[in-house]
Amino acid sequence: MAEFGAAHPSPGTWFLRVFVAFVRREARIASGYRVAFLGRAAVFALSVLTLAFMARLVGAASNPHLAAYGGDYLSFAVLGLLVLDLQQVGVTNLSQRVRLAQLLGLMEAELASPVPTWIALGVGPTYEFVLALGRATAYALLAVVCFGVRYPHASWTSVALVLPLMIGAFGGIGLLSAAVTLLVRRTNPVSILFGSASLLLSGVAYPVSVLPAPLRALGQVLPLTHALAATRGAMLNGQTPGTLIGSLLGLAVFSAVLLPVGAVLFAYALRRARVDGSLSHF
Protein backbone atom coordinates (compact mmCIF):
# COMPACT_ATOMS: atom_id res chain seq x y z
CA MET A 1 0.00 0.00 0.00
CA ALA A 2 3.02 2.32 0.38
CA GLU A 3 3.02 3.05 -3.33
CA PHE A 4 -0.42 4.63 -3.04
CA GLY A 5 0.28 6.94 -0.12
CA ALA A 6 3.87 8.03 -0.83
CA ALA A 7 3.40 10.07 -4.01
CA HIS A 8 -0.07 11.43 -3.18
CA PRO A 9 -1.41 10.87 -6.71
CA SER A 10 -4.47 12.67 -8.01
CA PRO A 11 -7.84 11.00 -7.35
CA GLY A 12 -8.12 10.01 -11.01
CA THR A 13 -4.68 8.44 -11.07
CA TRP A 14 -5.30 6.68 -7.78
CA PHE A 15 -8.60 5.31 -9.00
CA LEU A 16 -6.95 4.06 -12.20
CA ARG A 17 -4.21 2.28 -10.25
CA VAL A 18 -6.68 0.57 -7.94
CA PHE A 19 -8.95 -0.26 -10.88
CA VAL A 20 -6.10 -1.91 -12.81
CA ALA A 21 -5.12 -3.92 -9.73
CA PHE A 22 -8.75 -4.92 -9.25
CA VAL A 23 -9.06 -6.04 -12.88
CA ARG A 24 -5.91 -8.14 -12.57
CA ARG A 25 -7.28 -9.84 -9.47
CA GLU A 26 -10.65 -10.48 -11.11
CA ALA A 27 -8.95 -11.82 -14.24
CA ARG A 28 -6.97 -14.32 -12.17
CA ILE A 29 -10.14 -15.43 -10.41
CA ALA A 30 -12.10 -15.64 -13.68
CA SER A 31 -9.35 -17.74 -15.29
CA GLY A 32 -10.24 -20.49 -12.86
CA TYR A 33 -13.95 -20.26 -13.64
CA ARG A 34 -14.10 -20.22 -17.42
CA VAL A 35 -17.16 -22.43 -17.33
CA ALA A 36 -19.09 -19.56 -15.70
CA PHE A 37 -18.53 -17.31 -18.73
CA LEU A 38 -19.46 -20.07 -21.14
CA GLY A 39 -22.53 -20.79 -19.03
CA ARG A 40 -23.71 -17.17 -19.22
CA ALA A 41 -23.16 -17.15 -22.98
CA ALA A 42 -25.13 -20.39 -23.30
CA VAL A 43 -27.98 -18.96 -21.22
CA PHE A 44 -28.11 -15.90 -23.44
CA ALA A 45 -28.02 -18.03 -26.59
CA LEU A 46 -30.89 -20.20 -25.32
CA SER A 47 -32.86 -17.07 -24.38
CA VAL A 48 -32.40 -15.60 -27.84
CA LEU A 49 -33.31 -18.94 -29.40
CA THR A 50 -36.53 -18.93 -27.39
CA LEU A 51 -37.23 -15.39 -28.56
CA ALA A 52 -36.48 -16.41 -32.15
CA PHE A 53 -39.20 -19.04 -32.03
CA MET A 54 -41.53 -16.58 -30.33
CA ALA A 55 -40.75 -14.07 -33.07
CA ARG A 56 -42.06 -16.57 -35.62
CA LEU A 57 -45.36 -16.61 -33.77
CA VAL A 58 -45.50 -12.84 -33.30
CA GLY A 59 -44.39 -12.19 -36.86
CA ALA A 60 -46.97 -14.54 -38.33
CA ALA A 61 -49.40 -11.61 -38.50
CA SER A 62 -49.07 -7.86 -38.62
CA ASN A 63 -48.74 -6.54 -35.07
CA PRO A 64 -49.58 -2.85 -34.56
CA HIS A 65 -47.75 -2.77 -31.24
CA LEU A 66 -44.45 -3.55 -33.01
CA ALA A 67 -44.97 -1.14 -35.89
CA ALA A 68 -43.10 1.63 -34.08
CA TYR A 69 -40.09 -0.71 -33.79
CA GLY A 70 -39.93 -1.87 -37.39
CA GLY A 71 -42.11 -4.92 -36.80
CA ASP A 72 -39.16 -7.17 -35.85
CA TYR A 73 -39.90 -8.75 -32.49
CA LEU A 74 -36.53 -10.53 -32.16
CA SER A 75 -34.50 -7.33 -32.49
CA PHE A 76 -36.90 -5.62 -30.10
CA ALA A 77 -36.65 -8.34 -27.44
CA VAL A 78 -32.87 -8.81 -27.66
CA LEU A 79 -32.36 -5.14 -26.83
CA GLY A 80 -34.70 -5.61 -23.89
CA LEU A 81 -32.53 -8.42 -22.51
CA LEU A 82 -29.29 -6.46 -22.95
CA VAL A 83 -30.55 -3.30 -21.24
CA LEU A 84 -32.12 -5.37 -18.46
CA ASP A 85 -28.70 -6.95 -17.81
CA LEU A 86 -27.16 -3.47 -17.45
CA GLN A 87 -29.83 -2.50 -14.95
CA GLN A 88 -29.24 -5.71 -12.99
CA VAL A 89 -25.55 -4.91 -12.69
CA GLY A 90 -26.18 -1.33 -11.62
CA VAL A 91 -28.88 -2.12 -9.08
CA THR A 92 -27.41 -5.23 -7.42
CA ASN A 93 -23.62 -5.24 -7.72
CA LEU A 94 -22.62 -2.82 -4.97
CA SER A 95 -25.15 -4.19 -2.47
CA GLN A 96 -24.00 -7.75 -3.20
CA ARG A 97 -20.35 -6.78 -2.66
CA VAL A 98 -21.23 -4.98 0.57
CA ARG A 99 -23.19 -7.96 1.83
CA LEU A 100 -20.40 -10.40 0.92
CA ALA A 101 -17.85 -8.21 2.71
CA GLN A 102 -20.12 -8.16 5.78
CA LEU A 103 -20.48 -11.92 5.80
CA LEU A 104 -16.74 -12.52 5.37
CA GLY A 105 -15.80 -9.79 7.86
CA LEU A 106 -13.82 -7.90 5.20
CA MET A 107 -15.69 -4.59 5.18
CA GLU A 108 -13.73 -2.99 8.02
CA ALA A 109 -10.39 -4.13 6.58
CA GLU A 110 -11.24 -2.78 3.12
CA LEU A 111 -12.18 0.62 4.48
CA ALA A 112 -9.12 0.75 6.77
CA SER A 113 -6.72 0.72 3.80
CA PRO A 114 -5.05 3.98 2.65
CA VAL A 115 -7.28 3.95 -0.42
CA PRO A 116 -10.10 6.53 -0.17
CA THR A 117 -13.45 4.96 0.63
CA TRP A 118 -15.11 6.04 -2.61
CA ILE A 119 -12.35 4.32 -4.58
CA ALA A 120 -12.34 1.14 -2.48
CA LEU A 121 -16.08 0.76 -2.96
CA GLY A 122 -16.32 2.21 -6.46
CA VAL A 123 -13.88 0.08 -8.43
CA GLY A 124 -16.07 -3.03 -8.17
CA PRO A 125 -19.23 -1.54 -9.73
CA THR A 126 -17.12 0.29 -12.32
CA TYR A 127 -15.47 -2.97 -13.32
CA GLU A 128 -18.84 -4.73 -13.50
CA PHE A 129 -20.30 -1.98 -15.70
CA VAL A 130 -17.33 -2.20 -18.09
CA LEU A 131 -17.70 -5.98 -18.12
CA ALA A 132 -21.47 -5.70 -18.71
CA LEU A 133 -20.96 -3.32 -21.65
CA GLY A 134 -18.44 -5.72 -23.16
CA ARG A 135 -20.80 -8.61 -22.55
CA ALA A 136 -23.69 -6.71 -24.17
CA THR A 137 -21.54 -6.00 -27.22
CA ALA A 138 -20.51 -9.67 -27.50
CA TYR A 139 -24.09 -10.84 -27.08
CA ALA A 140 -25.34 -8.38 -29.68
CA LEU A 141 -22.77 -9.68 -32.14
CA LEU A 142 -23.80 -13.24 -31.29
CA ALA A 143 -27.42 -12.34 -32.03
CA VAL A 144 -26.41 -10.77 -35.36
CA VAL A 145 -24.21 -13.67 -36.48
CA CYS A 146 -26.25 -16.62 -35.22
CA PHE A 147 -29.84 -15.38 -35.25
CA GLY A 148 -29.96 -12.83 -38.04
CA VAL A 149 -30.74 -9.86 -35.81
CA ARG A 150 -30.15 -6.61 -37.69
CA TYR A 151 -29.85 -2.97 -36.67
CA PRO A 152 -29.26 -1.25 -40.03
CA HIS A 153 -30.58 2.15 -38.99
CA ALA A 154 -28.79 2.50 -35.64
CA SER A 155 -27.83 6.01 -34.52
CA TRP A 156 -24.60 5.56 -32.61
CA THR A 157 -24.57 9.20 -31.55
CA SER A 158 -27.84 8.64 -29.71
CA VAL A 159 -26.54 5.40 -28.20
CA ALA A 160 -23.45 7.24 -26.92
CA LEU A 161 -25.74 9.71 -25.11
CA VAL A 162 -28.10 7.08 -23.74
CA LEU A 163 -25.44 4.82 -22.17
CA PRO A 164 -23.98 7.20 -19.56
CA LEU A 165 -27.43 8.46 -18.60
CA MET A 166 -28.83 4.97 -18.04
CA ILE A 167 -25.70 3.90 -16.14
CA GLY A 168 -26.07 6.96 -13.92
CA ALA A 169 -29.71 6.17 -13.19
CA PHE A 170 -29.05 2.47 -12.52
CA GLY A 171 -26.00 3.30 -10.42
CA GLY A 172 -28.05 5.68 -8.27
CA ILE A 173 -30.51 2.91 -7.48
CA GLY A 174 -27.57 0.65 -6.72
CA LEU A 175 -26.28 3.15 -4.14
CA LEU A 176 -29.71 3.26 -2.49
CA SER A 177 -29.85 -0.54 -2.43
CA ALA A 178 -26.35 -0.79 -0.94
CA ALA A 179 -27.23 1.80 1.72
CA VAL A 180 -30.23 -0.28 2.81
CA THR A 181 -27.99 -3.37 2.94
CA LEU A 182 -25.55 -1.54 5.21
CA LEU A 183 -28.32 -0.32 7.49
CA VAL A 184 -30.25 -3.57 7.92
CA ARG A 185 -27.31 -5.99 7.45
CA ARG A 186 -29.50 -8.34 5.46
CA THR A 187 -29.88 -9.33 1.82
CA ASN A 188 -31.82 -6.45 0.31
CA PRO A 189 -35.21 -7.37 -1.20
CA VAL A 190 -35.58 -3.93 -2.80
CA SER A 191 -33.50 -4.86 -5.85
CA ILE A 192 -35.60 -8.00 -6.43
CA LEU A 193 -38.86 -6.08 -6.21
CA PHE A 194 -37.47 -3.31 -8.40
CA GLY A 195 -36.33 -5.81 -11.02
CA SER A 196 -39.69 -7.57 -11.04
CA ALA A 197 -41.58 -4.29 -11.39
CA SER A 198 -39.30 -3.21 -14.23
CA LEU A 199 -39.80 -6.52 -16.02
CA LEU A 200 -43.57 -6.07 -15.83
CA LEU A 201 -43.93 -2.34 -16.51
CA SER A 202 -40.95 -1.21 -18.59
CA GLY A 203 -41.52 -3.22 -21.77
CA VAL A 204 -38.61 -5.64 -21.66
CA ALA A 205 -40.35 -8.48 -23.53
CA TYR A 206 -43.28 -6.57 -25.01
CA PRO A 207 -44.08 -2.98 -25.99
CA VAL A 208 -45.55 -0.90 -23.19
CA SER A 209 -48.45 -0.09 -25.53
CA VAL A 210 -50.01 -3.46 -24.63
CA LEU A 211 -50.35 -2.37 -20.99
CA PRO A 212 -53.47 -0.68 -19.59
CA ALA A 213 -53.12 3.09 -19.25
CA PRO A 214 -52.63 3.07 -15.43
CA LEU A 215 -49.76 0.56 -15.71
CA ARG A 216 -48.19 2.55 -18.56
CA ALA A 217 -48.27 5.64 -16.36
CA LEU A 218 -46.76 3.71 -13.47
CA GLY A 219 -43.99 2.43 -15.71
CA GLN A 220 -42.89 6.02 -16.40
CA VAL A 221 -41.48 6.27 -12.87
CA LEU A 222 -38.98 3.48 -13.66
CA PRO A 223 -35.64 4.38 -15.33
CA LEU A 224 -35.66 1.17 -17.38
CA THR A 225 -38.78 2.33 -19.26
CA HIS A 226 -36.97 5.41 -20.54
CA ALA A 227 -33.72 3.51 -21.12
CA LEU A 228 -35.48 0.94 -23.30
CA ALA A 229 -37.45 3.58 -25.23
CA ALA A 230 -34.26 5.53 -25.96
CA THR A 231 -32.15 2.48 -26.80
CA ARG A 232 -34.75 1.00 -29.13
CA GLY A 233 -35.43 4.35 -30.75
CA ALA A 234 -31.71 4.76 -31.43
CA MET A 235 -30.96 1.18 -32.49
CA LEU A 236 -34.13 0.20 -34.37
CA ASN A 237 -35.30 3.49 -35.84
CA GLY A 238 -32.10 5.50 -36.02
CA GLN A 239 -33.66 8.33 -34.02
CA THR A 240 -31.45 11.35 -33.36
CA PRO A 241 -30.97 12.86 -29.89
CA GLY A 242 -33.46 15.56 -30.81
CA THR A 243 -36.24 13.07 -31.45
CA LEU A 244 -35.37 11.14 -28.30
CA ILE A 245 -35.41 14.24 -26.10
CA GLY A 246 -38.27 12.97 -23.91
CA SER A 247 -36.54 9.71 -22.98
CA LEU A 248 -33.13 11.39 -22.64
CA LEU A 249 -34.55 14.04 -20.32
CA GLY A 250 -36.26 11.33 -18.27
CA LEU A 251 -32.96 9.47 -17.83
CA ALA A 252 -31.14 12.72 -17.08
CA VAL A 253 -33.63 13.56 -14.31
CA PHE A 254 -33.31 10.07 -12.81
CA SER A 255 -29.50 10.34 -12.88
CA ALA A 256 -29.49 13.86 -11.43
CA VAL A 257 -31.76 12.83 -8.56
CA LEU A 258 -30.82 9.23 -7.82
CA LEU A 259 -27.01 9.57 -7.89
CA PRO A 260 -26.69 12.34 -5.28
CA VAL A 261 -29.51 10.99 -3.11
CA GLY A 262 -28.02 7.50 -3.27
CA ALA A 263 -24.53 8.81 -2.50
CA VAL A 264 -25.76 10.82 0.51
CA LEU A 265 -27.77 7.92 1.92
CA PHE A 266 -24.90 5.49 1.37
CA ALA A 267 -22.46 7.86 3.09
CA TYR A 268 -24.87 8.17 6.02
CA ALA A 269 -25.27 4.37 6.25
CA LEU A 270 -21.49 3.90 6.15
CA ARG A 271 -20.91 6.55 8.81
CA ARG A 272 -23.58 5.02 11.03
CA ALA A 273 -22.07 1.55 10.63
CA ARG A 274 -18.65 2.90 11.64
CA VAL A 275 -20.09 4.65 14.71
CA ASP A 276 -22.05 1.67 16.01
CA GLY A 277 -19.29 -0.81 15.09
CA SER A 278 -21.48 -2.88 12.78
CA LEU A 279 -19.14 -2.92 9.77
CA SER A 280 -17.88 -6.37 10.65
CA HIS A 281 -21.19 -7.68 12.06
CA PHE A 282 -23.77 -9.54 10.07
Secondary structure by P-SEA (a helix, b strand, c coil): ccccccccccaaaaaaaaaaaaaaaaaaaaaacaaaaaaaaaaaaaaaaaaaaaaaaaacccccccccccccaaaaaaaaaaaaaaaaaaacaaaaaaaaaaaacaaaaaaaccccaaaaacaaaaaaaaaaaaaaaaaaaaaaaccccccccccaaaaaaaaaaaaaaaaaaaaaaaaaaaacccccaaaaaaaaaaacccccccccccccaaaaaaacccaaaaaaaaaaaacccccccccaaaaaaaaaaaaacaaaaaaaaaaaaaaaaaaacccccc
